[in-house]
Each structure stands twice: as C-alpha cells, then as structure tokens.
Amino acid sequence: MKRMTVSTQGRAAKRRQTEERILASARRQFSELGFQGTTIRAVAADAHVDPALVMHYFGSKQQLFTRALSMPVEDSLGDNADEALEILLANLAVKLRGLPETTLIMMRSMLTHSEAGEVARTMLDQQIDLVGGAITAGDRRLRAALVMSSILGLTIGRELLGIDELQRATSEQIIDLLRPSLRTLLDGDG
C-alpha cells in the first residue's frame, strides 16, 4: 500500500515539475515573441515535451497564456486609505526596480492581442476592486481605476517605452512626487 502512495505522490510531483517547466518555457516565449509569435510547438520544444502534453495540461494557447500570466493579487490593502497608499507605493517601488517576467509578458501583449488584453483587464479589475475597498468616496471605483491607471502608465513609460526622465529618476523620487496625487484620489478629497 505504501508503494502505491509513494508512486502516486511521485507521479503528482513529476506532473507539477513538468507543468512548471512548460510554464517557464511559455513565459520566455510569450515575453520574447508576444502572444501572436508564440506557438505550442515552440513552447513544447523549449520544455522538452510533446506538444500534445502541453495541450493535455493546458487545453489551448489562450489557457496556457492565462496560466503563464497568473499573478497573485493582494488579499487586502489594509483598513484605510493611508494603509492602502503605503502598500501600493511599496509594490510600485518593487516594480520600479524591475518588473517580473509575467508583468512584462502581459504588458507587451495586452495592446496587440485581444485575448491578452482581456487577461490584463481581468487582473486590473481585481486590483481596482481591491483598491476601491479602501476608498470611502462615492465614486470609489473610478478613483481606484485612476490610481491603477497611473501606476500602469508609469510602469509602461519606464519599462517598455523607456521614457528618459522616468528611467533616470530614482524610485524614491518617483514615489515622492506621485504620493500626493494618489493620496488625493484614495482619500476622496478633490
């Protein structure tokens, strides 16, 4: 009986390792080639598996893309706007030091491929809901969308477009200048 348990656990662990290898390959491919340029065959070849196995695990290129992009969303931004602001700015500081591969993949693909754009909108909607929960003003969802759009625009400008001023500025400079406007949006003043 123990052998079957160990064997079952071994197969499950091997499956997880194979899935992770496929996801790592997919992230590389999507990051370098975007959604359109990435193929299941190329992902499979890079992961050293049969393309049928990629389809078996993930179902479609879209589902593989969605899983490759999946990022944890914060559960909470604190109990009030001040806590939310500091958590958002701390997360921004991390992003300004270099974006995670999954974020770069999404940013490169979201404007050129409708399915990637839908994945990005879904994730942003979740973040907007989360930020909106910390805002007491009646138009909290709009305010939350403005906060998230500001952060997204900043990261696109710095990381993808390479805007000189944004690249030259330290993360501390950017955060110090951005803090008052985000505070105004989160506090519901103005």
FENNORLIN-V637285 format. One line per field, one symbol per residue. ss: DSSP state (H for helix, E for strand, L for the rest). phi: phi as a letter, one per 20 degrees, with the letter a starting at -180 (. if undefined). psi: psi as a letter, one per 30 degrees, with the letter a starting at -180 (. if undefined). Layout:
ss->???
phi->???
psi->???
This chain:
ss->LHHHHHHHHHHHHHHHHHHHHHHHHHHHHHHHHHHHHLLHHHHHHHHLLLHHHHHHHHLLHHHHHHHHHLLLLLLLLLLLHHHHHHHHHHHHHHHHLLLLHHHHHHHHHHLLLHHHHHHHHHHHHHHHHHHHLLLLLLLHHHHHHHHHHHHHHHHHHHHHLLLHHHHHLLHHHHHHHHHHHHHHHHHLLL
phi->.fffffffffffffffffgffffffffffffedmffeecfffffffemcfgffffffdnaffffffffegcfdgebdnebfffggfffffffgfffepffgfffgfffefedcfffffffffffffffgffgfedeffeffffffffffffffffffeedemfgfffffffffffffegffffgfffnen
psi->eeeeeeeeeeeeeeeeeeeeeeeeeeeeeeeefleefkleeeeeeefhlkeeeeeeefeleeeeeeeefkkkkkfkgafleeeeeeeeeeeeeeeffkkleeeeeeeeffffkeeeeeeeeeeeeeeeeeefffkfleheeeeeeeeeeeeeeeeeeeeefhkeeeefkleeeeeeeeeeeeeeeefgk.
